[in-house]
Amino acid sequence: MKVHPDGSRRQYISDRLSGKKSKQDANYRPAEHDTNENCSECQHYLSPGGPESSCKIVAGIVEGDMLSDYFQPRTEENSGAGVNININIGR
């Protein structure tokens, strides 16, 4: 049975069902130190600062100082700030 690189079978199944790319397929690698092109500055980066940061595209735990071929700069428009959740209860 296949296992996710972080050792979790559950995470492997979840990532495969979601269509995420493997780190190898995404060319996940250390970012250059003299640029702002890294996962922590990418619009696809999730849970920044959390114990297990992740990505919308790359499978597994993703570190902020790494980079993949799917890097897209985070902007004010795509940063996730100002997300609204509307809940309708009854009439």
FENZI-V691520 format. One line per field, one symbol per residue. ss: DSSP state (2 for helix, 1 for strand, 0 for the rest). psi: psi as a letter, one per 40 degrees, with the letter a starting at -180 (. if undefined). burial: + if it has 16 or more other ideal C-beta (glycine too) atoms within 10 Angstrom, else -. A space follows every 50 residues. Layout:
ss=???
psi=???
burial=???
This chain:
ss=00000000222222222200100000001100000000222100110000 00011001000000011000001000000000000000000
psi=hiiideehdddddddddeeiiidddefhihiiefiegideeieehifhei dgiaiddhiahhideiiieehhihiddeeeifhhhhhhha.
burial=---+------++--+----++-+--+-+--+------+++++-++----- --+++-++++++---+++-++--+-----------------
